[in-house]
Amino acid sequence: MTTIIAEYRYLAQSLAGQYGRRHENFTGDGHLFLFESADVAVHFGLKLIAYWKQRRRSLLGIHKAPDLPVRVGCHFGECTRLSDADAWIGRAINVAKRVEAVSEPDSLFVTQMILELIDLPFYDFTEAGQHELKGDFVPQRALYRVFSVNEQAMAERQASEMTAEDWFLKGVGYSSTGCHAVQEEADCYRQALQLRENYPEAHNNLAILLKDSGDSEGAADHYREALRLWPQYPECRYNYAILLEATNDPTAARSHYELAIKHKPDYADARLRYASFLASTGDTFGADYQYQQVLQIRPGYPEAHNNYGIFLEHGGDLTAAEQHYAKAIELNPTYAGAHYNYAMLLERTDSQAAIDHYKTALKISPGYLEAHNNLAVLLQERGDLQGAEAHYRAALRIRPADPATNYNLGLLLQAKGDQKAAEHHFAISRR
């Protein structure tokens, strides 16, 4: 149950960061998010319900735990941040909590205030009755259930009618589609920034796309502007740190990783990336601490178990490394990278088990060149020259000029007595 709740928190926090939440607080009986826009809050609530439905199906298959649907309540009103603390108070928060309490499983209930602020033609909703909410200043409130966003109606809207928030939400919508329309998403964020220059979330999301397209300078400009507007923006700090690390500015990267974690202590992705960064700089104590923190925050994180296994293996703790590789595979049996890393570890003690894991990795990811090459080496050592040659040639179909694979295939062909073919592959390897 702890693992499933941790997975929910990770999903909710990741989505909320994408939508630009301004505050978050997780307690035993609820998860509070604050947004500046009612439209953004409603889109987030609907996305959270849909994504959590999908995610928990796979989790229940692994952990055999009771189903845990999510209920979302949304209200809009004034609230106040306490001085010198990341804590907020206000009647609006209390009302939202009571709306959540009466909502149905896997549903989003909203108040009349929300309906007055969002563009109703673009949402599918129905009345949810009159409710007496504990502690509310009115005897009863009319609540409404929002089912979905009417994507067709939104797509048909004239550009001149769209607000900055509309463009931002359209951009976020592109990022969650199966066929990611990168240019269209970037154009949406640019349109949002034309209407509202001081939009940190749009700056951050545009910077991510610019970095991925190779425009590091443009990405840095937008990250800096987002942080000027919102210095406590943890997701932007994290993304900027990744860019600084890639552009060989480790001192600044370290500073931004630390600030991201300071502003959001349970930021599992930032801690995981920071752990890898610290390991690369030789700070093994700091890296080990961050890996342990990640797994305390999110014990069911397959990538964290895999990466910690690599770290432990490099440090010589093979027993612990094996445990974490096995845990990563247990949590995600289709994790090709974990099968590959576990296979490399097993080569020392159990070559047949290593072969099995290489084969599993290739079944999951047939284009995994390194797995083809390593499997071929093991098969060659066991005398299966035909099987080894098949995997060497499969690797070369993926990357014809790969030096290691050409060299290894050359050795195999030399052992078979085909010196001319062997020299051909040795020559490619030397070049």
Secondary structure, DSSP 8 states (H G I E B T S, - for coil): -HHHHHHHHHHHHHHHHHHT-SEEEEETTEEEEE-S-HHHHHHHHHHHHHHHHHHHHHHHHHH-------EEEE-----EE-TTSS-EE-HHHHHHHHHHHHS-TTEEEEEHHHHHHS-GGGEEEEEEEEE--TT-SSS-EEEEEEEEE-HHHHHTS-GGG--HHHHHHHHHHHHTSSS--HHHHHHHHHHHHHH-S--HHHHHHHHHHHHHTT-HHHHHHHHHHHHHH-TT-HHHHHHHHHHHHHTT-HHHHHHHHHHHHHH-TT-HHHHHHHHHHHHHTT-HHHHHHHHHHHHHH-TT-HHHHHHHHHHHHHTT-HHHHHHHHHHHHHH-TT-HHHHHHHHHHHTTT-HHHHHHHHHHHHHH-TT-HHHHHHHHHHHHHTT-HHHHHHHHHHHHHH-TT-HHHHHHHHHHHHHTT-HHHHHHHHHHHH-
